[in-house]
Amino acid sequence: MDILIGTRNAYKKGEMIWFLGKNLKLNIHSLDELSINVKVEENESSLIKNAKKKAKEFSKLTDYYVLASDGGINIPGLGNKWDILKNQRTVGENNSDLVKAKFLLNLMKDLKGEERKVIYHLALALAKNGKVIWSKEEITDKGFIAKDLIDNNIPKYRWMGHIWYYPKHKKVFNQLNKNELADVRKEGKKLQISLQKQLEKII
């Protein structure tokens, strides 16, 4: 089964490959590999609608199945200063990863304890030939925003992982080892299983 990952973000692509798992016989392709240069605007009213839109539009350009996503971070402590649908626009889409991280830390500088809680929502959608055949949204991660940056050496596209802190491990996401990463990923297992069950039906 051939499946196209509908993102150019290398980190997001890696995460979506994790959701696909290793047990299914899949040939995974990228947008660059197929020379698909279309940009789909994420302007819908929910994460799942954005994911469906991207999957649908990209699937019109290939005979492969297309898996697309849209994720959003909910920070209840910020109230109306933060919109789950506009994370990147709030911190500045064209800013560097370091500027984005510092912007959010400054925005949250007066928040303490539970006020610094963050929740990641992820929507996935699978489409073929312009038709969405499966979609689902779940909470896939929970943590807290750190008070300060551990350092300025942020891996590309992973600015949030540099300030997303897990009290259990006393580390931010980007510091986690293989076992700790497997532990925090348990939160996303429900979504992973749902996607894999759908793919098993198709295969």
Secondary structure, DSSP 8 states (H G I E B T S, - for coil): -EEEE----HHHHHHHHHHH-SSS--EEEETTTTT--------SSSHHHHHHHHHHHHHTT-SSEEEEEEEEEE-GGGGGG--TT-HHHHH-TTS-HHHHHHHHHHHTTT--GGGGEEEEEEEEEEEETTEEEEEEEEEEEEEEE-SS-S-S---TT-TGGGTEEETTTTEEGGG--HHHHHHHGGGGHHHHHHHHHHHHHH-
